[in-house]
Amino acid sequence: MQRIFYKEKNDFFFETFEKRKCKNDEIEIETRYLGLCSSDILKFLKQTPNKNYINTNILGHEIMGVISNFGENCEGFSIGDKVVVNPFDVALEHAPCESFSLCNDIKIVGRDIDGGYSEVVYVPKNCVYKLSDNINYEDAIFIDDIAVALHGINYIKEIKKNNIENIAVIGDGPLGIICYRILKSMYSDKNIILFAKHRDKIKNLGINYLLFDEIKKCDIKFDVILETVGGKQSDTLNTSIEVGNNNCLILCYGVYAFNYLANINIRTLFYKQGTLKGINSYCNIHNDFKKALDLLEKKDIQVNDLISYRIDFLSSVEYIKNYENIKDNIKTVFEVKK
């Protein structure tokens, strides 16, 4: 069996390993589709996390596959079940929390538990959700993105309630586009614009968009802004503040570099009495992961057209090393062939 062994930035390679016996509360999954997340691209190519941030050498948390074995305490599962992985090991009795990223007692697949960039993964039973035949199994790798999008959108309903006319989404990655599509279904009577960096990536996706360079020229003040870019820059955050209305809500989904200190126009934000809210992971207060499953089950969101590249898993290391040269990508899926 093959998996990607990650040591540090720009140092990762295929490792051969053997299957092992499952622990009592553990499920063995033969992977089929794996999503390449921007948070992992950051680790692979741009910045090694601080010591103790990662407790595994196997990254990857967007995982769909087939159960091939399980431990003695895994009632309700069968070999051959098609499943998706919720990377957060949350027991049913876990107290509701605002975000799993805030819970120190929760282990995370791809950070504390060996992750999905592997032909076989072993994950706690709490992380495994069966997929119905009504869900396209390739689409299942977007469930994590959908859950994160829903988590942030919950705050729009709680903080802004109905005081919304104009919404901006900044960023043309999968999370930005998914946020846009969910918002369009929830606020069909509102003006929602996605600001993109790359016209060619999204021009055929049925999105009301402008290029990012045009955001300051559109002559609209936005009540809600979703920043989904991140990185090591402050431009998108400061632009969000600049185009925000009084009492605006800025939801920051972007994955920023570790320990990055942004240069933010804080005076303007405070003068407008704006709210800057970080969005990380999701929670069990609103059952975000289950709701994401339901959206795909009911065909209430389209995601398959966001897959730009389908790469054989055995070519994944070479692909990741060349990733910075790929300019038209929205989402890459690794296919594990059986």
Secondary structure, DSSP 8 states (H G I E B T S, - for coil): -EEEEEEETTEEEEEE-------TTEEEEEEEEEE--HHHHIIIII----TTS---S----EEEEEEEEE-TT-TT--TT-EEEE-SB---TTS---S-GGG-TT--BBTTTB--SSBSEEEEEGGGEEE--TTS-TTGGGGHHHHHHHHHHHHHIIIIITT--SEEEEE--SHHHHHHHHHHHHH-TTSEEEEEES-HHHHTTTT--EEEGGGGGGS---EEEEEE---BS-SHHHHHHHHHEEEEEEEEE---B-TT------HHHHHHTT-EEEE--S--TTTTHHHHHHHHHHTT-S--GGGEEEEEEGGGHHHHHHTGGG--S-SEEEEE---
